Amino acid sequence: MESSNTTAGGGRREATRQKLYEAAVTLIAEQGFSATTVDEIAERAGVAKGTVYYNFASKAVLFEELLRHGVGLLTASLREAAERTEREGGTRVDALDAMIRAGLVFMDRYPAFTQLYVAELWRTNRAWQSTLMVVRREAVAVVEDVLREGVAGGELSDEIDIPLTAAALVGMVLVAALDWQAFQPERSLDDVHAALSRLLQGRVSGSR
């Protein structure tokens, strides 16, 4: 068991790291990774420059951990949506629909992170590329699990290419969320979810 002092210290450090994540993602989304300095991150977070290096060995390590942290939150949101649907007695298609909404909610809450994540997925010269592939795989695997269960239970066609379909669903939500935020901001989250839900029902479940 941790002492109260240790627990409090851990909580303060986590709060500091969260401030640094938020500062870094905002600045890097605004001006790019190379143009963003540690001094700027520290200033935006309201901490001393040394605090950045106390928590992260370098700017690159901070950004890598930011990606890991953000995709981890997204993965947890997707998993929780699927598990909640199962507890409520929903179908696997219902679970996929709930995951689409959870993804949209996450991306609406963290638009700068979503923009950075999608941009970094297509870069091949980053030191954190292997980490990014690992965390992407974890997110897609959550969707794969639901698809696999749907096929096994007879809810979904056994002709579904599970890995590709899972990647397509995640990609659909990412791209739709970015398009929504950039070009159709007047639309509500419910409206965007309804459009993607109809697409899911028609293409995955086979219903009309």
PyMOL commands that set and color helices and strands:
alter all, ss='L'
color gray80, all
select helices_A, chain A and resi 4-31+38-45+49-55+59-87+92-109+111-121+129-152+162-183+189-203
alter helices_A, ss='H'
color red, helices_A
deselect
rebuild
show_as cartoon
